[in-house]
Amino acid sequence: MVTQPWKVVNRLVASAAYRLRLRRMRVLVAVALAVTAGVVVLSTLGGESSRTAHAEGAIIEPLARGQFSDDVRAFLFVRPEGNHPMDVIHVTRASDAIALKLTVPPGASVDWHTHPGPGIAVVAEGEVTFTFGPNCETRTYSAGSALIHGAESHPDLAENRGDTDLVIYVTFIGTPPGSPTIPHEAPDC
């Protein structure tokens, strides 16, 4: 039994078959998170508010919250587009999950924030522009795009710069009861 999962990650990174394993792992993570989203949507909210206002006109609507009965831990390997290093997100308490619908009207935003755990997001309508700290890199995602949304060490600003409502569905893991967002100080951009 491996008691130190980061040692497994270090061996994977050093192996010659790393890229092939990484491709397979991306597919497995996507499937696992899609299944998680399906399971979470079928559960109940357990007393949480069904509609919460958030930052400058954006609305976060909790759809469902659930908890795995097993001890769930997760590693997400993400390499952003461009010439960026691999980002490894290790979630030690992944058993709490929440599915949300985020609606952002034109010109509105979700101020600088982080999340207790990572999530998989799908842009259903409109276009979102994320500014990622601390380097203030800006990336835009259109309807039909999916992305892994980082955790506490990954602050971002989400803006709807378009002229129609932005709608994003996201399932976060490792997010205990309470707010799915944590306000964060804006970096010097």
N, C-alpha and C positions, 0 to 999 in steps of 0.2 A: 504494500500500500504506500503510495506517495503522499507524504505529509507536507511537502513543500512544493506546491504546484509550479512555482516560478522556475524550479530546476528543470521541469519538463519543458517549459517554454524555452529556456536557454538551450536545451538539447535540440529542440525543433528548429530554432533559428540557425544553429550551427550546422545542421544536417544538409547534405547535398540535395535531398529531395524536398527541401523546404518550400519552394515555389509551388510544386504540385500539391503538397499537403495544404498550403495556404489556399489555393483555388478550391480544393475540396472542402476545407473548413468554412470558407465564405458561403458556399452552398448550404452546408449543414447549419450554420448560424442563421441564415435567412429562413430556412425551413423551420428551425426550432422557434425562432421569434414569431413566424407566421402562425404556427400552432399555438404558441403562447397567447398571441392576440386573439385567436379564436376561442380559446378556453376562457380568457379573461372577459371577453365580451358576453359570454354566457353566464357569468357569475353576477352577483349583485353588488351594489355600492356600499352596503353596510353602514348607512347613516350619513354618508358624505353629502355635501351640498351638490345638487344636480346641475347648478350653473354658477360659475364664479367669475366675476369681473376681474380683469388683469391688465394692468399697464396700458394706458393711453388708448382705450377703446377696444382692445383685444379681449375676446371671451374664451375662457377655458371651460369646456363642458366635460366633466368626468362621465364616461360612458359605463365603466365597470371597474371594480377592483377585485383582485383575487390573491390567493396565497397558495403556493405549492405546498403539499403535505410533506414532500421530500426536502432534504437539505440541498438546495440548488446553488451552484457556483458557476460562473461563466467567464470565459476569456473571449474578448472580441479583438480581432486583428483588423485594423483599418489603415489603409494607405491612401491618403487624400490624393486627388488628381494632381498632376504636376510632379515636380521633383521633391517629394516630401518623404521623410523617414516613416517607417512603420510605427503606428501608434497601437500599443497593447493596452486594452482596458480590462482590468481584472475586477470582477464583481464578486465579493465574498459572501454577501447577503442578498442573493438574487431572488429569494423566495417570494418577496412582495412584488406585485405587478399591478399596473393601472393602465387602462386604455382611455385616451382623451380625444376630444375633438377641439381643435383650436380654430377659431374664426377671427380673422383680422381684417377690418374694413380698410378701404383704400386710404393711404396716408398714415395709418396707425402702425404701432410697433409693440414688441415685447421688449422692454428695456433690458440692459445687460443683466444676465442671470446665468446660473448653472443649474444642474439637476442632481438629486441624490444618487441617481443611477442612470446608466445609459438606456437609450431607446431606439427603436426603429420607427422612422417617420415616413409617411407617404403623403406627397402633395396631391390633393384631390382636385382642387380648383385654384386658379390664379397662379401667382408666382411669388416666392419668398426670397428675400435677399438677406443672407446671414453675414454678419461681420464677426469674425472669430478673433478673440484675444489670445495672447497679448500682442501678436504681430499685426492685428487689424486687417487680416486678409478678408476680402469680400468674395462671396460666391453666391450665385443665383440658381435656384431650382424651380423648374416649371411643373405644371400639372403632369402627373404620371411619373415624376421622379421619386426615388426613395433614397434615404440616407440614414446612416447611423448617427444618432445625436449623442454627443459626449456627456460625460458626467461632471462631477465637481471641479475637476482640474481643467475643464474646457469651457470658459465663459464665452457667451455669445450674445449678440443683439440680432433680433429677427424683425425685419421690416417688410411691409407691403407697399412697394413703390408703384404698384400698378393702379389701374382704375376700376378693378372689380374686387369683390371679396376674395380673400385668401382662405382656403380651408385645408387644414392638415390633420391627419389622423396619426396618432403616435401611441405606441405601447412602451412604457418604461418598465424595466426590471430593477430590483434593488431600491425601490421607492417606497419607504414605509408610509403609513397614514400621515396626512398633513399635506402641505403644499408640494406639488410636483416641481415647483421652481424655487430657487434660492436667489434673492437679489444679490448682485455683484457690482463692485465698483467698476466704473468704466476705465479701460486702460487709456494711456496717452496715445491717441491715434493722430 
